[in-house]
Amino acid sequence: MLGRTYEHENCSAARALEVAGERWSLLILRDAIFRGLTRFSEFERSLGLATNVLASRLDLFVAEELMELVPASGHTGQLEYRLTAKGRDFEGVVVALAAWGDRWSAPDGPPIQFHHASCGGPVTVDLRCSGCDRVIQAGDVLADPGPGNRSGKEFRR
Amino acid sequence: MLGRTYEHENCSAARALEVAGERWSLLILRDAIFRGLTRFSEFERSLGLATNVLASRLDLFVAEELMELVPASGHTGQLEYRLTAKGRDFEGVVVALAAWGDRWSAPDGPPIQFHHASCGGPVTVDLRCSGCDRVIQAGDVLADPGPGNRSGKEFRR
């Protein structure tokens, strides 16, 4: 485990932010997941960020097993950063962020639209209750300590 | 509009990260949404972060209308940071981040469990297709330029 940004936080959202909450991290994952980028030079061109920042983010993704650094196909001698299942699983976070931005910060309409590959329909992010199988409306979610809780902090609404 | 962290990014996920992608921002929103915190001192105690950092994050939330700074109830003369609908709408992002952390970084089980307030059932984050109304499996989402797109960047899988 690398140094923890949110050391005293006993929370899975904090753990997720430790591997993907630095500046540019989630946009690198977005480009890997939705643009299929794998090469250092591709990320650099797409995002226009400083080389040392990009290298540091990709290093962390490899160390935390969100990506694997493997020889590129075609025997070119180049390396590529390939998403693992753990990295690809940030798909839902990226779509949830984009959904918020589409609702509150997209006066010209969504810059990017997410479609269901199988049928072409538009993708929404739902909070769903596994108990009653309903889509949960905003503000109808409660948080409680779970089995991994050590903080003893109170939750309420 | 404040200075943009991701100025050349024509993407709603990048817009969302500009208001909530700084260190601590999403954990402050988590505490406001799920712990009901509203006072500066409550956030400070809960998160243990530096006063100037907390002040800067809360200022940005007020400027971007995720929170309103209003007199606290009870005529105490204190002020509180109250979530707006725009701020509360980060609920889905926080739950999506926690879901990732629960799957990949919670060896003792989820530290926090999210429940449906109405029936008590466990909350899941689903990507759902509005076309065929199915839950979308990982890797079955395509991204395409939408009406607000100005970048001309390619998307593929």
Interface residues (C-beta under 8 A of the other chain):
Chain A: T5 Y6 H8 E9 N10 C11 S12 A13 A14 R15 A16 L17 V19 G21 E22 R23 W24 L26 L27 R30 F34 R35 G36 S46 L47 G48 A85 K86 R88 D89 F90 E91 G92 V93 V94 V95 A96 L97 A98 A99 W100 G101 D102 R103 W104 S105 A106 P107 D108 G109 P110 P111 I112 Q113 F114 H115 H116 A117 S118 C119 G120 G121 P122 V123 T124 V125 D126 L127 R128 C129 S130 G131 C132 R134 I136 A138 G139 D140 V141 L142 A143 D144 P145 G146 P147 G148 N149 R150 S151 K153 E154 F155 R156 R157
Chain B: T5 Y6 H8 E9 N10 C11 S12 A13 A14 R15 A16 L17 V19 G21 R23 L26 L27 R30 F34 R35 G36 S46 L47 G48 A85 K86 R88 D89 F90 E91 G92 V93 V94 V95 A96 L97 A98 A99 W100 G101 D102 R103 W104 S105 A106 P107 D108 G109 P110 P111 I112 Q113 F114 H115 H116 A117 S118 C119 G120 G121 P122 V123 T124 V125 D126 L127 R128 C129 S130 G131 C132 R134 I136 A138 G139 D140 V141 L142 A143 D144 P145 G146 P147 G148 N149 R150 S151 K153 E154 F155 R156 R157
